Amino acid sequence: MSGPWGRRWAGWGMGAGQGVRGVPGTPRVLRAMNDRAALDLLVARGPLTRTQIGELTGLSKPTASQVLARLEAAGLVRSAGNVTGRPGPSARLYGIDPAAAHVAALTVDRQGVTAALADLTGQVLGQERVGTGDAAQDAPQRTTRLVARAFDGALTRAGLAREQVHGAVIGTPGALDPRTGRLRYAPHLPGWHSRALKEELTEVLGTPVTIENDVNLAAVAEQYEGAAQGVGDFVLVWVDEGVGAAIVLDGRLLRGTTGGAGEIGYMPLPGAPLSRGGDRSAARPDAGGGFQRLVGAPSVLALAREHGDPRVRTVAGALARDEVRAEVARRLATGIAAVVAVVDPRLVVLCGEVAHAGGEALRALVEEEFTGLALPRPALRLSEVDGPPILIGALRTALAQARDAVFPTG
């Protein structure tokens, strides 16, 4: 993806080297498959010539020409110039028309709402951040209005109107229970527990809305442009103000019956009190119980003060102390070992403020703690996403949904 977050994202679905050779079906189905294959290639590779599209899909030159003609007529593909500097006639390049669809990605946290608008190629056109202020004390409607303010601000910066947006993905702490429609595991987000939350947000934004767990979205970003590229089985462990995990098995997110798979912040461990559902203090990341009480950012700061540094104000400052870093590594390893014993992933990715602040020194200590354990030994890596992972994952998901809605599939 281009824009403020670095390179353009890789393609969706079909890999760039796959073709459609030898696929049986009716003419209509085959046309749709050929069109989709060409579109996926253009998303993955950028502008290509007719000859390149034919070679990569296995289509004949006449069929490739017909595909491109259909896609141009549908407004999905446009001319992207010509190949120059080669002997013979210059070849015409074709690329995705960025204006074929626009999507929104939003992230919600206790401090505010961030919104980003992008075209179909992944180019970020506008971004807006709105702080919560006193929203926590206001009516639930205030929270949805904050989302609308961020969304409209990003639209203005992008020079777009609401009707040009095909859909929005919102990343938030907690998980939407598919049975009840309620957001669970997010007591610190007042106004987000309505049974009609998705419908309310869809109405206020004027576009279809998907609500997704923020850590799951960070895993999406990691899978497509971070440390988990090409890995089908991995766990992303988010260690920040809050603590959670995203579990990916066979390339798919594991959600659980109520959407709560990966809520390891509540996982009971030695040294931390149990997190009770009726404990209102659990609304604060530094209170309650479970794994989060041991390794969350507030607890890392508290640990530094216990070790004689009462003036420490940042997680990075706390983890600069050897004894604090060693203890956090031991605690992290204990929690990760519990997950590994159940899931047996190929890879564990550390993400979030604590992982970022601790860096390679913390990662190496966590890895060392696994030495000698009678457990599988997954690779342990730090996040490699260049940019805000939750927002990138939300935009990546929104783009995939837009592709399915806009690109012909038969």
C-alpha positions as CSV (number, residue, x, y, z in Angstrom):
1,M,0.0,0.0,0.0
2,S,1.3,3.5,-0.8
3,G,0.5,6.6,1.2
4,P,1.6,7.4,4.7
5,W,2.2,3.8,5.7
6,G,4.8,2.7,3.2
7,R,4.7,0.3,0.3
8,R,1.6,-0.8,-1.5
9,W,0.0,-3.9,-0.2
10,A,0.4,-7.2,-1.9
11,G,-2.4,-8.8,-3.8
12,W,-5.4,-10.5,-2.5
13,G,-6.6,-14.1,-2.9
14,M,-4.9,-15.7,-5.9
15,G,-1.2,-15.4,-5.8
16,A,0.5,-13.5,-8.6
17,G,1.9,-16.7,-10.2
18,Q,-1.4,-18.6,-10.4
19,G,-3.3,-19.0,-13.6
20,V,-6.6,-20.4,-14.8
21,R,-5.3,-23.1,-17.1
22,G,-7.4,-26.1,-17.6
23,V,-10.4,-25.0,-15.5
24,P,-13.6,-26.5,-16.7
25,G,-16.9,-24.6,-16.7
26,T,-19.5,-22.7,-18.7
27,P,-18.4,-19.8,-20.9
28,R,-19.9,-17.3,-18.4
29,V,-18.2,-18.9,-15.5
30,L,-14.9,-19.0,-17.4
31,R,-15.2,-15.4,-18.3
32,A,-15.8,-14.4,-14.7
33,M,-12.8,-16.5,-13.6
34,N,-10.6,-15.0,-16.2
35,D,-11.7,-11.5,-15.3
36,R,-11.0,-12.1,-11.6
37,A,-7.6,-13.6,-12.3
38,A,-6.6,-10.6,-14.3
39,L,-7.9,-8.2,-11.7
40,D,-6.1,-10.0,-8.9
41,L,-2.9,-9.9,-10.8
42,L,-3.2,-6.1,-11.4
43,V,-3.8,-5.6,-7.7
44,A,-0.8,-7.7,-6.8
45,R,1.7,-6.6,-9.5
46,G,0.5,-3.2,-10.5
47,P,0.2,-2.2,-14.2
48,L,0.8,-5.0,-16.7
49,T,0.8,-5.4,-20.4
50,R,-1.7,-7.7,-22.2
51,T,1.2,-10.1,-22.9
52,Q,2.2,-10.2,-19.3
53,I,-1.4,-10.9,-18.1
54,G,-1.7,-13.7,-20.7
55,E,1.6,-15.3,-19.6
56,L,0.8,-15.1,-15.9
57,T,-2.7,-16.5,-16.3
58,G,-2.2,-18.9,-19.2
59,L,-4.7,-17.0,-21.3
60,S,-4.2,-16.7,-25.1
61,K,-3.6,-13.2,-26.5
62,P,-7.1,-12.9,-27.9
63,T,-8.7,-14.0,-24.6
64,A,-6.5,-11.6,-22.7
65,S,-7.6,-8.8,-25.0
66,Q,-11.2,-9.7,-24.5
67,V,-10.7,-9.7,-20.7
68,L,-9.2,-6.3,-20.7
69,A,-11.9,-4.9,-22.9
70,R,-14.6,-6.1,-20.5
71,L,-12.8,-4.7,-17.5
72,E,-12.3,-1.4,-19.2
73,A,-16.0,-1.2,-20.2
74,A,-16.9,-2.0,-16.5
75,G,-14.8,0.8,-15.3
76,L,-12.4,-1.5,-13.3
77,V,-9.3,-1.1,-15.4
78,R,-7.8,1.8,-17.3
79,S,-4.8,2.6,-19.4
80,A,-1.7,3.2,-17.3
81,G,0.7,4.4,-20.1
82,N,3.0,2.5,-22.3
83,V,6.2,0.4,-21.8
84,T,9.1,2.4,-23.2
85,G,12.8,1.7,-23.8
86,R,12.3,-1.6,-25.6
87,P,12.7,-2.3,-29.3
88,G,9.6,-2.5,-31.4
89,P,6.2,-1.0,-30.8
90,S,5.5,0.2,-27.3
91,A,3.1,-2.1,-25.3
92,R,0.1,-0.6,-23.5
93,L,0.0,-1.0,-19.7
94,Y,-3.2,-1.7,-17.9
95,G,-3.9,-1.0,-14.2
96,I,-6.7,-1.0,-11.7
97,D,-8.8,2.2,-11.8
98,P,-8.4,3.6,-8.3
99,A,-11.7,5.3,-8.4
100,A,-13.6,2.0,-8.9
101,A,-14.2,1.8,-5.2
102,H,-13.3,3.6,-2.0
103,V,-13.2,2.2,1.5
104,A,-12.8,3.4,5.1
105,A,-10.9,2.0,8.0
106,L,-11.4,3.1,11.6
107,T,-9.9,2.3,14.9
108,V,-11.4,3.0,18.3
109,D,-9.6,3.2,21.6
110,R,-10.1,4.9,24.9
111,Q,-8.4,8.1,23.7
112,G,-10.3,8.6,20.4
113,V,-11.2,7.5,16.9
114,T,-8.9,7.4,13.8
115,A,-10.3,7.1,10.3
116,A,-8.6,6.6,7.0
117,L,-10.0,6.6,3.5
118,A,-8.4,4.8,0.6
119,D,-9.0,4.0,-3.1
120,L,-9.2,0.5,-4.5
121,T,-5.4,0.3,-5.0
122,G,-4.8,0.9,-1.3
123,Q,-3.7,4.5,-1.7
124,V,-4.6,6.4,1.5
125,L,-6.4,9.6,0.5
126,G,-7.3,11.2,3.8
127,Q,-6.9,10.5,7.5
128,E,-8.5,12.1,10.6
129,R,-8.1,11.6,14.4
130,V,-10.8,12.7,16.9
131,G,-10.1,12.6,20.6
132,T,-12.8,11.3,23.0
133,G,-12.6,14.3,25.4
134,D,-15.4,13.7,27.9
135,A,-17.3,11.2,25.7
136,A,-16.9,8.5,28.4
137,Q,-19.3,10.5,30.5
138,D,-21.8,11.2,27.7
139,A,-24.7,9.2,26.3
140,P,-23.9,6.2,24.0
141,Q,-25.0,8.3,21.0
142,R,-22.0,10.6,21.6
143,T,-19.6,7.7,20.8
144,T,-21.2,7.0,17.5
145,R,-21.1,10.7,16.7
146,L,-17.3,10.7,17.4
147,V,-17.0,7.9,14.9
148,A,-18.9,10.0,12.4
149,R,-16.8,13.0,13.0
150,A,-13.6,11.1,12.3
151,F,-15.1,9.5,9.2
152,D,-16.4,12.8,7.8
153,G,-13.0,14.5,8.6
154,A,-11.2,11.8,6.6
155,L,-13.7,12.2,3.8
156,T,-13.1,15.9,3.6
157,R,-9.3,15.4,3.5
158,A,-9.8,12.8,0.8
159,G,-12.2,15.0,-1.2
160,L,-14.8,12.3,-1.2
161,A,-18.5,12.1,-0.5
162,R,-20.2,9.5,1.7
163,E,-21.9,7.8,-1.3
164,Q,-18.5,7.1,-2.8
165,V,-17.5,4.8,0.1
166,H,-18.3,1.1,-0.5
167,G,-17.8,0.0,3.1
168,A,-16.0,0.6,6.4
169,V,-14.2,-1.7,8.8
170,I,-13.9,-0.6,12.4
171,G,-11.2,-2.1,14.7
172,T,-12.0,-2.0,18.4
173,P,-11.0,-3.7,21.6
174,G,-13.3,-6.5,22.5
175,A,-15.2,-8.9,20.2
176,L,-18.7,-8.7,18.7
177,D,-20.7,-11.7,19.9
178,P,-22.4,-13.1,16.7
179,R,-25.2,-14.6,18.8
180,T,-26.2,-11.4,20.7
181,G,-24.7,-8.6,18.6
182,R,-23.0,-7.2,21.7
183,L,-19.4,-6.1,22.1
184,R,-17.8,-8.3,24.7
185,Y,-14.6,-7.9,26.7
186,A,-14.6,-4.1,26.3
187,P,-15.9,-2.6,29.6
188,H,-13.6,0.5,29.0
189,L,-15.6,1.6,25.9
190,P,-18.8,3.2,27.2
191,G,-21.6,3.3,24.6
192,W,-20.3,0.3,22.6
193,H,-22.5,-2.4,24.1
194,S,-25.8,-1.8,22.3
195,R,-27.3,-4.9,20.6
196,A,-27.8,-2.7,17.6
197,L,-24.3,-1.3,17.5
198,K,-23.5,-2.4,14.0
199,E,-26.8,-1.1,12.6
200,E,-26.4,2.2,14.5
201,L,-22.9,2.7,13.0
202,T,-24.1,1.7,9.5
203,E,-26.8,4.4,9.8
204,V,-24.6,7.1,11.1
205,L,-21.8,6.5,8.5
206,G,-24.2,5.8,5.6
207,T,-22.2,2.8,4.4
208,P,-22.0,-1.0,5.4
209,V,-19.9,-1.5,8.5
210,T,-17.9,-4.4,9.8
211,I,-16.8,-4.4,13.4
212,E,-13.6,-6.4,14.1
213,N,-11.4,-7.1,17.1
214,D,-8.4,-4.8,17.0
215,V,-5.8,-7.5,17.7
216,N,-7.3,-9.7,14.9
217,L,-6.8,-6.8,12.5
218,A,-3.2,-6.4,13.7
219,A,-2.7,-10.1,12.7
220,V,-4.2,-9.4,9.3
221,A,-1.6,-6.7,8.8
222,E,1.2,-8.9,10.0
223,Q,0.0,-11.8,7.7
224,Y,0.1,-9.6,4.6
225,E,3.1,-7.3,5.1
226,G,4.8,-8.2,8.3
227,A,6.5,-11.0,10.2
228,A,3.9,-13.6,9.4
229,Q,4.0,-13.4,5.6
230,G,3.7,-16.9,4.2
231,V,2.9,-18.5,7.6
232,G,-0.4,-20.3,7.9
233,D,-0.3,-21.0,11.6
234,F,0.8,-18.2,14.0
235,V,-0.3,-16.4,17.1
236,L,0.1,-12.6,17.4
237,V,0.5,-11.5,21.0
238,W,-0.5,-7.9,21.6
239,V,1.1,-6.4,24.7
240,D,0.1,-2.8,25.2
241,E,-2.2,-1.0,27.7
242,G,-4.4,-4.1,27.2
243,V,-3.3,-7.6,26.3
244,G,-4.8,-10.0,23.8
245,A,-3.9,-12.5,21.0
246,A,-5.0,-13.3,17.5
247,I,-4.8,-17.0,16.6
248,V,-4.4,-17.9,12.9
249,L,-4.7,-21.6,11.9
250,D,-4.5,-22.7,8.3
251,G,-4.5,-19.1,7.3
252,R,-7.8,-18.3,9.0
253,L,-8.5,-16.4,12.2
254,L,-9.9,-18.5,15.0
255,R,-12.8,-16.5,16.5
256,G,-14.5,-18.9,18.9
257,T,-18.2,-19.4,19.6
258,T,-18.8,-16.0,21.1
259,G,-16.0,-14.1,19.1
260,G,-13.8,-14.2,22.2
261,A,-11.0,-16.5,21.1
262,G,-7.6,-14.9,21.9
263,E,-8.7,-12.9,25.0
264,I,-5.6,-14.0,26.8
265,G,-5.6,-10.8,28.9
266,Y,-8.1,-12.6,31.1
267,M,-6.1,-15.8,31.2
268,P,-5.5,-16.9,34.9
269,L,-1.8,-17.3,35.7
270,P,0.2,-17.7,38.9
271,G,0.9,-14.3,40.4
272,A,-2.3,-12.6,39.1
273,P,-5.8,-12.6,40.7
274,L,-8.6,-14.1,38.7
275,S,-10.5,-11.7,36.5
276,R,-14.2,-11.8,37.6
277,G,-17.0,-10.8,35.3
278,G,-18.6,-8.6,37.9
279,D,-15.4,-6.8,38.8
280,R,-16.0,-3.2,37.6
281,S,-12.3,-2.5,38.2
282,A,-11.6,-4.7,35.1
283,A,-12.6,-1.7,33.1
284,R,-9.1,-0.4,33.8
285,P,-6.2,-2.2,32.1
286,D,-4.1,-2.0,35.3
287,A,-6.8,-3.6,37.4
288,G,-8.8,-6.8,37.5
289,G,-6.8,-10.0,37.0
290,G,-5.2,-12.4,34.6
291,F,-2.3,-12.2,32.2
292,Q,-2.9,-8.5,31.5
293,R,-2.3,-7.7,35.2
294,L,1.2,-9.2,34.8
295,V,2.5,-7.7,31.5
296,G,0.2,-4.8,30.4
297,A,1.9,-1.4,30.1
298,P,0.5,-0.1,33.4
299,S,1.9,-3.2,35.2
300,V,5.3,-2.7,33.5
301,L,5.5,0.8,34.9
302,A,4.4,-0.4,38.3
303,L,7.1,-3.1,38.2
304,A,9.8,-0.4,37.6
305,R,8.6,1.6,40.6
306,E,8.7,-1.6,42.7
307,H,12.4,-1.9,41.6
308,G,13.2,1.5,42.9
309,D,12.5,3.9,40.0
310,P,9.5,6.0,41.2
311,R,10.0,8.6,38.5
312,V,9.6,6.3,35.5
313,R,6.9,7.6,33.1
314,T,7.3,5.5,30.0
315,V,7.3,1.8,29.2
316,A,10.5,2.2,27.3
317,G,12.1,3.8,30.4
318,A,10.9,1.0,32.6
319,L,12.2,-1.7,30.2
320,A,15.6,0.0,30.1
321,R,16.2,-1.5,33.5
322,D,17.7,-5.0,33.3
323,E,15.8,-6.4,36.2
324,V,12.5,-5.1,34.9
325,R,13.1,-6.4,31.4
326,A,14.1,-9.8,32.8
327,E,10.9,-10.1,34.9
328,V,8.6,-9.0,32.1
329,A,10.2,-11.5,29.8
330,R,9.7,-14.3,32.4
331,R,6.0,-13.3,32.7
332,L,5.5,-13.0,29.0
333,A,7.1,-16.5,28.4
334,T,4.7,-18.0,31.0
335,G,1.7,-16.7,29.3
336,I,2.9,-17.5,25.8
337,A,3.8,-21.0,26.9
338,A,0.2,-21.6,27.9
339,V,-1.0,-20.6,24.5
340,V,1.7,-22.6,22.7
341,A,0.8,-25.7,24.7
342,V,-2.8,-25.6,23.3
343,V,-2.3,-24.2,19.8
344,D,1.2,-25.3,18.8
345,P,1.8,-22.5,16.3
346,R,4.7,-22.3,13.9
347,L,5.3,-18.6,14.8
348,V,4.6,-16.2,17.7
349,V,4.7,-12.5,16.8
350,L,5.1,-9.9,19.6
351,C,3.3,-6.6,19.0
352,G,2.1,-3.5,20.9
353,E,3.8,-0.9,23.0
354,V,5.5,-3.2,25.5
355,A,7.0,-5.4,22.7
356,H,8.1,-2.3,20.7
357,A,9.7,-0.7,23.7
358,G,11.4,-3.9,24.8
359,G,12.7,-4.6,21.3
360,E,15.1,-7.3,20.4
361,A,16.5,-7.4,23.9
362,L,13.1,-8.4,25.4
363,R,12.3,-10.8,22.5
364,A,15.6,-12.6,23.1
365,L,14.9,-13.0,26.8
366,V,11.5,-14.4,26.2
367,E,13.0,-16.9,23.7
368,E,15.6,-17.8,26.3
369,E,12.9,-18.6,28.8
370,F,11.6,-21.3,26.5
371,T,14.9,-23.2,26.7
372,G,14.5,-26.6,28.2
373,L,10.7,-26.5,28.3
374,A,8.8,-29.7,27.3
375,L,6.8,-27.7,24.7
376,P,6.9,-27.0,21.0
377,R,9.3,-24.2,20.2
378,P,7.7,-21.8,17.7
379,A,9.8,-19.1,16.1
380,L,9.4,-15.8,18.0
381,R,9.6,-12.5,16.1
382,L,8.8,-8.9,16.7
383,S,6.2,-7.2,14.5
384,E,7.5,-6.0,11.2
385,V,4.5,-3.9,10.1
386,D,5.6,-0.5,9.0
387,G,2.8,1.7,10.3
388,P,-0.2,1.4,12.7
389,P,-1.0,-2.3,12.5
390,I,-4.7,-2.1,13.6
391,L,-5.5,0.6,11.1
392,I,-3.6,-1.2,8.3
393,G,-5.4,-4.4,9.1
394,A,-8.7,-2.7,9.0
395,L,-8.0,-1.1,5.7
396,R,-6.6,-4.4,4.3
397,T,-9.9,-6.1,5.3
398,A,-12.0,-3.3,3.9
399,L,-10.2,-3.5,0.6
400,A,-10.7,-7.3,0.4
401,Q,-14.4,-6.8,1.0
402,A,-14.6,-4.1,-1.7
403,R,-12.9,-6.3,-4.1
404,D,-15.4,-9.1,-3.6
405,A,-18.2,-6.6,-4.1
406,V,-16.8,-4.8,-7.1
407,F,-14.9,-7.4,-9.0
408,P,-17.0,-9.7,-11.1
409,T,-17.1,-13.3,-9.8
410,G,-19.8,-14.8,-12.0
